[in-house]
Amino acid sequence: MSAKKSNFETAIKKLEDIVSEMETGELSLEESVKKFEEGIKLSKICSDKLNEAEEKISLLAKEHELKLKG
């Protein structure tokens, strides 16, 4: 498994865990704020990785289209 996929998959799993913890309602306000902050950071990581993948797919599609025309 590549490091990028691993980072994405790990971040998604951590986000799922945070959501589960927060949904229990058992965290203190301070713990909830810390988890929320961590979730925001993980969300950014996931968003960045998805944007990278989207750009790569777009580039590959354009290259493929050029090969078909050329």
PDB file of N, H, CA, C and O in Angstrom:
ATOM      1  N   MET A   1       0.846  -1.183   0.000  1.00  0.00           N
ATOM      2  CA  MET A   1       0.000   0.000   0.000  1.00  0.00           C
ATOM      3  C   MET A   1       0.884   1.237   0.000  1.00  0.00           C
ATOM      4  O   MET A   1       1.842   1.329   0.767  1.00  0.00           O
ATOM      5  N   SER A   2       0.551   2.188  -0.871  1.00  0.00           N
ATOM      6  H   SER A   2      -0.228   2.113  -1.494  1.00  0.00           H
ATOM      7  CA  SER A   2       1.372   3.393  -0.957  1.00  0.00           C
ATOM      8  C   SER A   2       1.181   4.266   0.268  1.00  0.00           C
ATOM      9  O   SER A   2       0.176   4.161   0.970  1.00  0.00           O
ATOM     10  N   ALA A   3       2.166   5.138   0.520  1.00  0.00           N
ATOM     11  H   ALA A   3       2.983   5.224  -0.051  1.00  0.00           H
ATOM     12  CA  ALA A   3       2.097   6.040   1.676  1.00  0.00           C
ATOM     13  C   ALA A   3       0.925   6.999   1.551  1.00  0.00           C
ATOM     14  O   ALA A   3       0.261   7.293   2.544  1.00  0.00           O
ATOM     15  N   LYS A   4       0.659   7.496   0.330  1.00  0.00           N
ATOM     16  H   LYS A   4       1.199   7.256  -0.477  1.00  0.00           H
ATOM     17  CA  LYS A   4      -0.460   8.419   0.139  1.00  0.00           C
ATOM     18  C   LYS A   4      -1.783   7.748   0.462  1.00  0.00           C
ATOM     19  O   LYS A   4      -2.617   8.320   1.164  1.00  0.00           O
ATOM     20  N   LYS A   5      -1.979   6.548  -0.042  1.00  0.00           N
ATOM     21  H   LYS A   5      -1.301   6.084  -0.613  1.00  0.00           H
ATOM     22  CA  LYS A   5      -3.222   5.831   0.241  1.00  0.00           C
ATOM     23  C   LYS A   5      -3.312   5.538   1.731  1.00  0.00           C
ATOM     24  O   LYS A   5      -4.371   5.691   2.340  1.00  0.00           O
ATOM     25  N   SER A   6      -2.217   5.125   2.302  1.00  0.00           N
ATOM     26  H   SER A   6      -1.357   5.001   1.808  1.00  0.00           H
ATOM     27  CA  SER A   6      -2.189   4.827   3.727  1.00  0.00           C
ATOM     28  C   SER A   6      -2.558   6.064   4.541  1.00  0.00           C
ATOM     29  O   SER A   6      -3.338   5.971   5.489  1.00  0.00           O
ATOM     30  N   ASN A   7      -2.003   7.222   4.178  1.00  0.00           N
ATOM     31  H   ASN A   7      -1.369   7.297   3.408  1.00  0.00           H
ATOM     32  CA  ASN A   7      -2.325   8.447   4.898  1.00  0.00           C
ATOM     33  C   ASN A   7      -3.800   8.785   4.761  1.00  0.00           C
ATOM     34  O   ASN A   7      -4.438   9.175   5.738  1.00  0.00           O
ATOM     35  N   PHE A   8      -4.349   8.642   3.560  1.00  0.00           N
ATOM     36  H   PHE A   8      -3.831   8.325   2.766  1.00  0.00           H
ATOM     37  CA  PHE A   8      -5.753   8.930   3.327  1.00  0.00           C
ATOM     38  C   PHE A   8      -6.630   7.961   4.108  1.00  0.00           C
ATOM     39  O   PHE A   8      -7.551   8.368   4.816  1.00  0.00           O
ATOM     40  N   GLU A   9      -6.333   6.686   3.971  1.00  0.00           N
ATOM     41  H   GLU A   9      -5.585   6.355   3.396  1.00  0.00           H
ATOM     42  CA  GLU A   9      -7.135   5.664   4.653  1.00  0.00           C
ATOM     43  C   GLU A   9      -7.056   5.827   6.173  1.00  0.00           C
ATOM     44  O   GLU A   9      -8.057   5.667   6.872  1.00  0.00           O
ATOM     45  N   THR A  10      -5.875   6.142   6.674  1.00  0.00           N
ATOM     46  H   THR A  10      -5.062   6.272   6.107  1.00  0.00           H
ATOM     47  CA  THR A  10      -5.695   6.340   8.111  1.00  0.00           C
ATOM     48  C   THR A  10      -6.489   7.554   8.588  1.00  0.00           C
ATOM     49  O   THR A  10      -7.134   7.508   9.635  1.00  0.00           O
ATOM     50  N   ALA A  11      -6.438   8.631   7.820  1.00  0.00           N
ATOM     51  H   ALA A  11      -5.914   8.668   6.969  1.00  0.00           H
ATOM     52  CA  ALA A  11      -7.167   9.846   8.193  1.00  0.00           C
ATOM     53  C   ALA A  11      -8.672   9.595   8.195  1.00  0.00           C
ATOM     54  O   ALA A  11      -9.371  10.053   9.099  1.00  0.00           O
ATOM     55  N   ILE A  12      -9.173   8.880   7.206  1.00  0.00           N
ATOM     56  H   ILE A  12      -8.604   8.508   6.472  1.00  0.00           H
ATOM     57  CA  ILE A  12     -10.608   8.561   7.149  1.00  0.00           C
ATOM     58  C   ILE A  12     -11.016   7.731   8.363  1.00  0.00           C
ATOM     59  O   ILE A  12     -12.045   7.990   8.988  1.00  0.00           O
ATOM     60  N   LYS A  13     -10.199   6.733   8.688  1.00  0.00           N
ATOM     61  H   LYS A  13      -9.364   6.523   8.181  1.00  0.00           H
ATOM     62  CA  LYS A  13     -10.504   5.874   9.841  1.00  0.00           C
ATOM     63  C   LYS A  13     -10.524   6.687  11.125  1.00  0.00           C
ATOM     64  O   LYS A  13     -11.415   6.515  11.956  1.00  0.00           O
ATOM     65  N   LYS A  14      -9.545   7.574  11.293  1.00  0.00           N
ATOM     66  H   LYS A  14      -8.821   7.714  10.618  1.00  0.00           H
ATOM     67  CA  LYS A  14      -9.499   8.410  12.491  1.00  0.00           C
ATOM     68  C   LYS A  14     -10.717   9.330  12.553  1.00  0.00           C
ATOM     69  O   LYS A  14     -11.284   9.544  13.624  1.00  0.00           O
ATOM     70  N   LEU A  15     -11.118   9.874  11.402  1.00  0.00           N
ATOM     71  H   LEU A  15     -10.657   9.701  10.531  1.00  0.00           H
ATOM     72  CA  LEU A  15     -12.317  10.720  11.368  1.00  0.00           C
ATOM     73  C   LEU A  15     -13.554   9.931  11.790  1.00  0.00           C
ATOM     74  O   LEU A  15     -14.383  10.427  12.554  1.00  0.00           O
ATOM     75  N   GLU A  16     -13.674   8.710  11.292  1.00  0.00           N
ATOM     76  H   GLU A  16     -13.002   8.307  10.672  1.00  0.00           H
ATOM     77  CA  GLU A  16     -14.804   7.861  11.676  1.00  0.00           C
ATOM     78  C   GLU A  16     -14.804   7.600  13.178  1.00  0.00           C
ATOM     79  O   GLU A  16     -15.853   7.618  13.822  1.00  0.00           O
ATOM     80  N   ASP A  17     -13.623   7.360  13.725  1.00  0.00           N
ATOM     81  H   ASP A  17     -12.771   7.346  13.201  1.00  0.00           H
ATOM     82  CA  ASP A  17     -13.506   7.116  15.163  1.00  0.00           C
ATOM     83  C   ASP A  17     -13.912   8.351  15.970  1.00  0.00           C
ATOM     84  O   ASP A  17     -14.601   8.245  16.985  1.00  0.00           O
ATOM     85  N   ILE A  18     -13.474   9.520  15.503  1.00  0.00           N
ATOM     86  H   ILE A  18     -12.915   9.606  14.678  1.00  0.00           H
ATOM     87  CA  ILE A  18     -13.808  10.777  16.189  1.00  0.00           C
ATOM     88  C   ILE A  18     -15.317  11.004  16.174  1.00  0.00           C
ATOM     89  O   ILE A  18     -15.907  11.373  17.190  1.00  0.00           O
ATOM     90  N   VAL A  19     -15.930  10.784  15.024  1.00  0.00           N
ATOM     91  H   VAL A  19     -15.450  10.485  14.199  1.00  0.00           H
ATOM     92  CA  VAL A  19     -17.379  10.966  14.926  1.00  0.00           C
ATOM     93  C   VAL A  19     -18.090  10.027  15.899  1.00  0.00           C
ATOM     94  O   VAL A  19     -19.012  10.436  16.605  1.00  0.00           O
ATOM     95  N   SER A  20     -17.661   8.787  15.931  1.00  0.00           N
ATOM     96  H   SER A  20     -16.912   8.455  15.358  1.00  0.00           H
ATOM     97  CA  SER A  20     -18.273   7.818  16.848  1.00  0.00           C
ATOM     98  C   SER A  20     -18.135   8.258  18.303  1.00  0.00           C
ATOM     99  O   SER A  20     -19.091   8.189  19.077  1.00  0.00           O
ATOM    100  N   GLU A  21     -16.934   8.712  18.666  1.00  0.00           N
ATOM    101  H   GLU A  21     -16.158   8.768  18.038  1.00  0.00           H
ATOM    102  CA  GLU A  21     -16.706   9.170  20.034  1.00  0.00           C
ATOM    103  C   GLU A  21     -17.592  10.366  20.380  1.00  0.00           C
ATOM    104  O   GLU A  21     -18.178  10.428  21.461  1.00  0.00           O
ATOM    105  N   MET A  22     -17.678  11.305  19.452  1.00  0.00           N
ATOM    106  H   MET A  22     -17.202  11.255  18.574  1.00  0.00           H
ATOM    107  CA  MET A  22     -18.457  12.513  19.711  1.00  0.00           C
ATOM    108  C   MET A  22     -19.949  12.218  19.767  1.00  0.00           C
ATOM    109  O   MET A  22     -20.685  12.865  20.512  1.00  0.00           O
ATOM    110  N   GLU A  23     -20.393  11.254  18.989  1.00  0.00           N
ATOM    111  H   GLU A  23     -19.795  10.729  18.384  1.00  0.00           H
ATOM    112  CA  GLU A  23     -21.814  10.905  18.975  1.00  0.00           C
ATOM    113  C   GLU A  23     -22.276  10.263  20.275  1.00  0.00           C
ATOM    114  O   GLU A  23     -23.468  10.278  20.583  1.00  0.00           O
ATOM    115  N   THR A  24     -21.354   9.703  21.035  1.00  0.00           N
ATOM    116  H   THR A  24     -20.385   9.691  20.784  1.00  0.00           H
ATOM    117  CA  THR A  24     -21.759   9.078  22.301  1.00  0.00           C
ATOM    118  C   THR A  24     -22.244  10.110  23.311  1.00  0.00           C
ATOM    119  O   THR A  24     -23.053   9.805  24.188  1.00  0.00           O
ATOM    120  N   GLY A  25     -21.736  11.343  23.175  1.00  0.00           N
ATOM    121  H   GLY A  25     -21.079  11.590  22.463  1.00  0.00           H
ATOM    122  CA  GLY A  25     -22.114  12.383  24.129  1.00  0.00           C
ATOM    123  C   GLY A  25     -21.421  12.248  25.470  1.00  0.00           C
ATOM    124  O   GLY A  25     -21.784  12.924  26.432  1.00  0.00           O
ATOM    125  N   GLU A  26     -20.429  11.380  25.538  1.00  0.00           N
ATOM    126  H   GLU A  26     -20.135  10.831  24.756  1.00  0.00           H
ATOM    127  CA  GLU A  26     -19.742  11.125  26.799  1.00  0.00           C
ATOM    128  C   GLU A  26     -18.472  11.956  26.978  1.00  0.00           C
ATOM    129  O   GLU A  26     -17.852  11.910  28.040  1.00  0.00           O
ATOM    130  N   LEU A  27     -18.080  12.708  25.959  1.00  0.00           N
ATOM    131  H   LEU A  27     -18.583  12.745  25.095  1.00  0.00           H
ATOM    132  CA  LEU A  27     -16.869  13.518  26.060  1.00  0.00           C
ATOM    133  C   LEU A  27     -17.176  14.832  26.774  1.00  0.00           C
ATOM    134  O   LEU A  27     -18.270  15.385  26.657  1.00  0.00           O
ATOM    135  N   SER A  28     -16.191  15.311  27.509  1.00  0.00           N
ATOM    136  H   SER A  28     -15.302  14.863  27.604  1.00  0.00           H
ATOM    137  CA  SER A  28     -16.337  16.631  28.121  1.00  0.00           C
ATOM    138  C   SER A  28     -16.260  17.690  27.024  1.00  0.00           C
ATOM    139  O   SER A  28     -15.886  17.390  25.890  1.00  0.00           O
ATOM    140  N   LEU A  29     -16.606  18.900  27.359  1.00  0.00           N
ATOM    141  H   LEU A  29     -16.909  19.143  28.280  1.00  0.00           H
ATOM    142  CA  LEU A  29     -16.530  19.986  26.386  1.00  0.00           C
ATOM    143  C   LEU A  29     -15.104  20.131  25.875  1.00  0.00           C
ATOM    144  O   LEU A  29     -14.888  20.281  24.672  1.00  0.00           O
ATOM    145  N   GLU A  30     -14.131  20.089  26.778  1.00  0.00           N
ATOM    146  H   GLU A  30     -14.307  19.968  27.755  1.00  0.00           H
ATOM    147  CA  GLU A  30     -12.731  20.240  26.371  1.00  0.00           C
ATOM    148  C   GLU A  30     -12.301  19.109  25.430  1.00  0.00           C
ATOM    149  O   GLU A  30     -11.624  19.344  24.430  1.00  0.00           O
ATOM    150  N   GLU A  31     -12.705  17.882  25.766  1.00  0.00           N
ATOM    151  H   GLU A  31     -13.255  17.690  26.578  1.00  0.00           H
ATOM    152  CA  GLU A  31     -12.364  16.741  24.914  1.00  0.00           C
ATOM    153  C   GLU A  31     -13.040  16.871  23.549  1.00  0.00           C
ATOM    154  O   GLU A  31     -12.444  16.560  22.518  1.00  0.00           O
ATOM    155  N   SER A  32     -14.280  17.330  23.560  1.00  0.00           N
ATOM    156  H   SER A  32     -14.763  17.582  24.398  1.00  0.00           H
ATOM    157  CA  SER A  32     -15.021  17.509  22.315  1.00  0.00           C
ATOM    158  C   SER A  32     -14.343  18.545  21.417  1.00  0.00           C
ATOM    159  O   SER A  32     -14.234  18.350  20.207  1.00  0.00           O
ATOM    160  N   VAL A  33     -13.893  19.632  22.011  1.00  0.00           N
ATOM    161  H   VAL A  33     -13.981  19.791  22.994  1.00  0.00           H
ATOM    162  CA  VAL A  33     -13.219  20.678  21.237  1.00  0.00           C
ATOM    163  C   VAL A  33     -11.916  20.135  20.654  1.00  0.00           C
ATOM    164  O   VAL A  33     -11.596  20.411  19.498  1.00  0.00           O
ATOM    165  N   LYS A  34     -11.165  19.370  21.437  1.00  0.00           N
ATOM    166  H   LYS A  34     -11.424  19.145  22.376  1.00  0.00           H
ATOM    167  CA  LYS A  34      -9.917  18.777  20.942  1.00  0.00           C
ATOM    168  C   LYS A  34     -10.190  17.805  19.794  1.00  0.00           C
ATOM    169  O   LYS A  34      -9.477  17.800  18.790  1.00  0.00           O
ATOM    170  N   LYS A  35     -11.217  16.995  19.952  1.00  0.00           N
ATOM    171  H   LYS A  35     -11.796  17.000  20.767  1.00  0.00           H
ATOM    172  CA  LYS A  35     -11.567  16.034  18.899  1.00  0.00           C
ATOM    173  C   LYS A  35     -12.026  16.769  17.642  1.00  0.00           C
ATOM    174  O   LYS A  35     -11.684  16.376  16.527  1.00  0.00           O
ATOM    175  N   PHE A  36     -12.798  17.832  17.826  1.00  0.00           N
ATOM    176  H   PHE A  36     -13.076  18.151  18.732  1.00  0.00           H
ATOM    177  CA  PHE A  36     -13.255  18.615  16.688  1.00  0.00           C
ATOM    178  C   PHE A  36     -12.068  19.216  15.943  1.00  0.00           C
ATOM    179  O   PHE A  36     -12.014  19.184  14.714  1.00  0.00           O
ATOM    180  N   GLU A  37     -11.125  19.759  16.692  1.00  0.00           N
ATOM    181  H   GLU A  37     -11.168  19.785  17.691  1.00  0.00           H
ATOM    182  CA  GLU A  37      -9.926  20.350  16.083  1.00  0.00           C
ATOM    183  C   GLU A  37      -9.144  19.292  15.312  1.00  0.00           C
ATOM    184  O   GLU A  37      -8.693  19.541  14.194  1.00  0.00           O
ATOM    185  N   GLU A  38      -8.984  18.124  15.902  1.00  0.00           N
ATOM    186  H   GLU A  38      -9.350  17.922  16.811  1.00  0.00           H
ATOM    187  CA  GLU A  38      -8.284  17.032  15.225  1.00  0.00           C
ATOM    188  C   GLU A  38      -9.040  16.618  13.961  1.00  0.00           C
ATOM    189  O   GLU A  38      -8.436  16.337  12.925  1.00  0.00           O
ATOM    190  N   GLY A  39     -10.360  16.587  14.063  1.00  0.00           N
ATOM    191  H   GLY A  39     -10.851  16.816  14.904  1.00  0.00           H
ATOM    192  CA  GLY A  39     -11.184  16.229  12.912  1.00  0.00           C
ATOM    193  C   GLY A  39     -11.032  17.211  11.758  1.00  0.00           C
ATOM    194  O   GLY A  39     -10.999  16.811  10.594  1.00  0.00           O
ATOM    195  N   ILE A  40     -10.938  18.495  12.084  1.00  0.00           N
ATOM    196  H   ILE A  40     -10.965  18.820  13.029  1.00  0.00           H
ATOM    197  CA  ILE A  40     -10.745  19.516  11.049  1.00  0.00           C
ATOM    198  C   ILE A  40      -9.416  19.290  10.332  1.00  0.00           C
ATOM    199  O   ILE A  40      -9.350  19.382   9.106  1.00  0.00           O
ATOM    200  N   LYS A  41      -8.367  18.998  11.084  1.00  0.00           N
ATOM    201  H   LYS A  41      -8.421  18.924  12.080  1.00  0.00           H
ATOM    202  CA  LYS A  41      -7.053  18.749  10.487  1.00  0.00           C
ATOM    203  C   LYS A  41      -7.085  17.510   9.593  1.00  0.00           C
ATOM    204  O   LYS A  41      -6.527  17.513   8.495  1.00  0.00           O
ATOM    205  N   LEU A  42      -7.742  16.453  10.071  1.00  0.00           N
ATOM    206  H   LEU A  42      -8.195  16.450  10.962  1.00  0.00           H
ATOM    207  CA  LEU A  42      -7.843  15.227   9.289  1.00  0.00           C
ATOM    208  C   LEU A  42      -8.677  15.448   8.028  1.00  0.00           C
ATOM    209  O   LEU A  42      -8.367  14.912   6.964  1.00  0.00           O
ATOM    210  N   SER A  43      -9.724  16.233   8.159  1.00  0.00           N
ATOM    211  H   SER A  43      -9.976  16.669   9.024  1.00  0.00           H
ATOM    212  CA  SER A  43     -10.571  16.558   7.017  1.00  0.00           C
ATOM    213  C   SER A  43      -9.766  17.280   5.936  1.00  0.00           C
ATOM    214  O   SER A  43      -9.946  17.020   4.747  1.00  0.00           O
ATOM    215  N   LYS A  44      -8.893  18.173   6.345  1.00  0.00           N
ATOM    216  H   LYS A  44      -8.747  18.384   7.312  1.00  0.00           H
ATOM    217  CA  LYS A  44      -8.041  18.901   5.391  1.00  0.00           C
ATOM    218  C   LYS A  44      -7.094  17.932   4.684  1.00  0.00           C
ATOM    219  O   LYS A  44      -6.896  18.022   3.473  1.00  0.00           O
ATOM    220  N   ILE A  45      -6.516  17.016   5.439  1.00  0.00           N
ATOM    221  H   ILE A  45      -6.677  16.943   6.424  1.00  0.00           H
ATOM    222  CA  ILE A  45      -5.635  16.002   4.841  1.00  0.00           C
ATOM    223  C   ILE A  45      -6.390  15.222   3.769  1.00  0.00           C
ATOM    224  O   ILE A  45      -5.886  15.030   2.662  1.00  0.00           O
ATOM    225  N   CYS A  46      -7.595  14.776   4.100  1.00  0.00           N
ATOM    226  H   CYS A  46      -8.004  14.932   4.999  1.00  0.00           H
ATOM    227  CA  CYS A  46      -8.400  14.004   3.147  1.00  0.00           C
ATOM    228  C   CYS A  46      -8.752  14.842   1.924  1.00  0.00           C
ATOM    229  O   CYS A  46      -8.657  14.373   0.790  1.00  0.00           O
ATOM    230  N   SER A  47      -9.151  16.065   2.159  1.00  0.00           N
ATOM    231  H   SER A  47      -9.227  16.446   3.080  1.00  0.00           H
ATOM    232  CA  SER A  47      -9.502  16.961   1.061  1.00  0.00           C
ATOM    233  C   SER A  47      -8.310  17.183   0.133  1.00  0.00           C
ATOM    234  O   SER A  47      -8.451  17.135  -1.089  1.00  0.00           O
ATOM    235  N   ASP A  48      -7.154  17.422   0.710  1.00  0.00           N
ATOM    236  H   ASP A  48      -7.040  17.460   1.703  1.00  0.00           H
ATOM    237  CA  ASP A  48      -5.942  17.615  -0.090  1.00  0.00           C
ATOM    238  C   ASP A  48      -5.618  16.379  -0.924  1.00  0.00           C
ATOM    239  O   ASP A  48      -5.273  16.486  -2.101  1.00  0.00           O
ATOM    240  N   LYS A  49      -5.732  15.216  -0.310  1.00  0.00           N
ATOM    241  H   LYS A  49      -6.012  15.129   0.646  1.00  0.00           H
ATOM    242  CA  LYS A  49      -5.439  13.967  -1.031  1.00  0.00           C
ATOM    243  C   LYS A  49      -6.439  13.746  -2.160  1.00  0.00           C
ATOM    244  O   LYS A  49      -6.058  13.309  -3.246  1.00  0.00           O
ATOM    245  N   LEU A  50      -7.717  14.046  -1.916  1.00  0.00           N
ATOM    246  H   LEU A  50      -8.027  14.402  -1.034  1.00  0.00           H
ATOM    247  CA  LEU A  50      -8.723  13.897  -2.959  1.00  0.00           C
ATOM    248  C   LEU A  50      -8.488  14.880  -4.096  1.00  0.00           C
ATOM    249  O   LEU A  50      -8.659  14.531  -5.264  1.00  0.00           O
ATOM    250  N   ASN A  51      -8.100  16.094  -3.766  1.00  0.00           N
ATOM    251  H   ASN A  51      -7.961  16.378  -2.817  1.00  0.00           H
ATOM    252  CA  ASN A  51      -7.785  17.083  -4.803  1.00  0.00           C
ATOM    253  C   ASN A  51      -6.603  16.638  -5.651  1.00  0.00           C
ATOM    254  O   ASN A  51      -6.617  16.793  -6.872  1.00  0.00           O
ATOM    255  N   GLU A  52      -5.579  16.084  -5.005  1.00  0.00           N
ATOM    256  H   GLU A  52      -5.568  15.959  -4.013  1.00  0.00           H
ATOM    257  CA  GLU A  52      -4.423  15.559  -5.741  1.00  0.00           C
ATOM    258  C   GLU A  52      -4.851  14.458  -6.703  1.00  0.00           C
ATOM    259  O   GLU A  52      -4.424  14.424  -7.856  1.00  0.00           O
ATOM    260  N   ALA A  53      -5.696  13.566  -6.216  1.00  0.00           N
ATOM    261  H   ALA A  53      -6.044  13.593  -5.279  1.00  0.00           H
ATOM    262  CA  ALA A  53      -6.161  12.460  -7.055  1.00  0.00           C
ATOM    263  C   ALA A  53      -6.996  12.981  -8.222  1.00  0.00           C
ATOM    264  O   ALA A  53      -6.860  12.502  -9.347  1.00  0.00           O
ATOM    265  N   GLU A  54      -7.852  13.955  -7.957  1.00  0.00           N
ATOM    266  H   GLU A  54      -7.962  14.344  -7.043  1.00  0.00           H
ATOM    267  CA  GLU A  54      -8.676  14.531  -9.007  1.00  0.00           C
ATOM    268  C   GLU A  54      -7.816  15.189 -10.091  1.00  0.00           C
ATOM    269  O   GLU A  54      -8.087  15.032 -11.282  1.00  0.00           O
ATOM    270  N   GLU A  55      -6.788  15.920  -9.680  1.00  0.00           N
ATOM    271  H   GLU A  55      -6.568  16.048  -8.713  1.00  0.00           H
ATOM    272  CA  GLU A  55      -5.883  16.557 -10.635  1.00  0.00           C
ATOM    273  C   GLU A  55      -5.152  15.523 -11.482  1.00  0.00           C
ATOM    274  O   GLU A  55      -4.995  15.694 -12.691  1.00  0.00           O
ATOM    275  N   LYS A  56      -4.708  14.455 -10.838  1.00  0.00           N
ATOM    276  H   LYS A  56      -4.835  14.316  -9.856  1.00  0.00           H
ATOM    277  CA  LYS A  56      -3.991  13.411 -11.559  1.00  0.00           C
ATOM    278  C   LYS A  56      -4.907  12.721 -12.567  1.00  0.00           C
ATOM    279  O   LYS A  56      -4.504  12.454 -13.699  1.00  0.00           O
ATOM    280  N   ILE A  57      -6.132  12.435 -12.155  1.00  0.00           N
ATOM    281  H   ILE A  57      -6.460  12.652 -11.235  1.00  0.00           H
ATOM    282  CA  ILE A  57      -7.087  11.790 -13.051  1.00  0.00           C
ATOM    283  C   ILE A  57      -7.391  12.696 -14.238  1.00  0.00           C
ATOM    284  O   ILE A  57      -7.468  12.237 -15.378  1.00  0.00           O
ATOM    285  N   SER A  58      -7.562  13.969 -13.964  1.00  0.00           N
ATOM    286  H   SER A  58      -7.500  14.341 -13.038  1.00  0.00           H
ATOM    287  CA  SER A  58      -7.832  14.933 -15.032  1.00  0.00           C
ATOM    288  C   SER A  58      -6.670  14.985 -16.015  1.00  0.00           C
ATOM    289  O   SER A  58      -6.883  14.997 -17.228  1.00  0.00           O
ATOM    290  N   LEU A  59      -5.468  15.015 -15.513  1.00  0.00           N
ATOM    291  H   LEU A  59      -5.294  15.005 -14.528  1.00  0.00           H
ATOM    292  CA  LEU A  59      -4.273  15.043 -16.362  1.00  0.00           C
ATOM    293  C   LEU A  59      -4.179  13.773 -17.202  1.00  0.00           C
ATOM    294  O   LEU A  59      -3.903  13.833 -18.400  1.00  0.00           O
ATOM    295  N   LEU A  60      -4.409  12.637 -16.575  1.00  0.00           N
ATOM    296  H   LEU A  60      -4.634  12.588 -15.602  1.00  0.00           H
ATOM    297  CA  LEU A  60      -4.350  11.373 -17.308  1.00  0.00           C
ATOM    298  C   LEU A  60      -5.422  11.313 -18.390  1.00  0.00           C
ATOM    299  O   LEU A  60      -5.169  10.811 -19.485  1.00  0.00           O
ATOM    300  N   ALA A  61      -6.610  11.816 -18.094  1.00  0.00           N
ATOM    301  H   ALA A  61      -6.815  12.224 -17.204  1.00  0.00           H
ATOM    302  CA  ALA A  61      -7.690  11.818 -19.082  1.00  0.00           C
ATOM    303  C   ALA A  61      -7.330  12.712 -20.264  1.00  0.00           C
ATOM    304  O   ALA A  61      -7.592  12.360 -21.414  1.00  0.00           O
ATOM    305  N   LYS A  62      -6.727  13.871 -19.982  1.00  0.00           N
ATOM    306  H   LYS A  62      -6.514  14.157 -19.048  1.00  0.00           H
ATOM    307  CA  LYS A  62      -6.313  14.768 -21.056  1.00  0.00           C
ATOM    308  C   LYS A  62      -5.223  14.132 -21.915  1.00  0.00           C
ATOM    309  O   LYS A  62      -5.253  14.235 -23.141  1.00  0.00           O
ATOM    310  N   GLU A  63      -4.258  13.473 -21.264  1.00  0.00           N
ATOM    311  H   GLU A  63      -4.234  13.390 -20.267  1.00  0.00           H
ATOM    312  CA  GLU A  63      -3.200  12.793 -22.008  1.00  0.00           C
ATOM    313  C   GLU A  63      -3.768  11.698 -22.898  1.00  0.00           C
ATOM    314  O   GLU A  63      -3.352  11.527 -24.044  1.00  0.00           O
ATOM    315  N   HIS A  64      -4.718  10.966 -22.351  1.00  0.00           N
ATOM    316  H   HIS A  64      -5.055  11.105 -21.420  1.00  0.00           H
ATOM    317  CA  HIS A  64      -5.355   9.886 -23.120  1.00  0.00           C
ATOM    318  C   HIS A  64      -6.107  10.459 -24.314  1.00  0.00           C
ATOM    319  O   HIS A  64      -6.054   9.900 -25.410  1.00  0.00           O
ATOM    320  N   GLU A  65      -6.800  11.559 -24.109  1.00  0.00           N
ATOM    321  H   GLU A  65      -6.844  12.013 -23.219  1.00  0.00           H
ATOM    322  CA  GLU A  65      -7.547  12.205 -25.194  1.00  0.00           C
ATOM    323  C   GLU A  65      -6.586  12.685 -26.289  1.00  0.00           C
ATOM    324  O   GLU A  65      -6.880  12.550 -27.477  1.00  0.00           O
ATOM    325  N   LEU A  66      -5.447  13.240 -25.890  1.00  0.00           N
ATOM    326  H   LEU A  66      -5.209  13.350 -24.925  1.00  0.00           H
ATOM    327  CA  LEU A  66      -4.471  13.695 -26.872  1.00  0.00           C
ATOM    328  C   LEU A  66      -3.901  12.536 -27.683  1.00  0.00           C
ATOM    329  O   LEU A  66      -3.672  12.661 -28.886  1.00  0.00           O
ATOM    330  N   LYS A  67      -3.675  11.408 -27.010  1.00  0.00           N
ATOM    331  H   LYS A  67      -3.861  11.307 -26.033  1.00  0.00           H
ATOM    332  CA  LYS A  67      -3.159  10.225 -27.721  1.00  0.00           C
ATOM    333  C   LYS A  67      -4.155   9.717 -28.739  1.00  0.00           C
ATOM    334  O   LYS A  67      -3.773   9.266 -29.818  1.00  0.00           O
ATOM    335  N   LEU A  68      -5.447   9.790 -28.396  1.00  0.00           N
ATOM    336  H   LEU A  68      -5.757  10.157 -27.518  1.00  0.00           H
ATOM    337  CA  LEU A  68      -6.467   9.330 -29.321  1.00  0.00           C
ATOM    338  C   LEU A  68      -6.575  10.237 -30.542  1.00  0.00           C
ATOM    339  O   LEU A  68      -6.848   9.773 -31.650  1.00  0.00           O
ATOM    340  N   LYS A  69      -6.359  11.537 -30.330  1.00  0.00           N
ATOM    341  H   LYS A  69      -6.138  11.914 -29.430  1.00  0.00           H
ATOM    342  CA  LYS A  69      -6.434  12.493 -31.429  1.00  0.00           C
ATOM    343  C   LYS A  69      -5.182  12.454 -32.311  1.00  0.00           C
ATOM    344  O   LYS A  69      -5.234  12.684 -33.519  1.00  0.00           O
ATOM    345  N   GLY A  70      -4.040  12.148 -31.648  1.00  0.00           N
ATOM    346  H   GLY A  70      -3.998  11.960 -30.666  1.00  0.00           H
ATOM    347  CA  GLY A  70      -2.759  12.217 -32.353  1.00  0.00           C
ATOM    348  C   GLY A  70      -2.462  10.969 -33.050  1.00  0.00           C
ATOM    349  O   GLY A  70      -1.419  10.855 -33.695  1.00  0.00           O
TER     350      GLY A  70
END
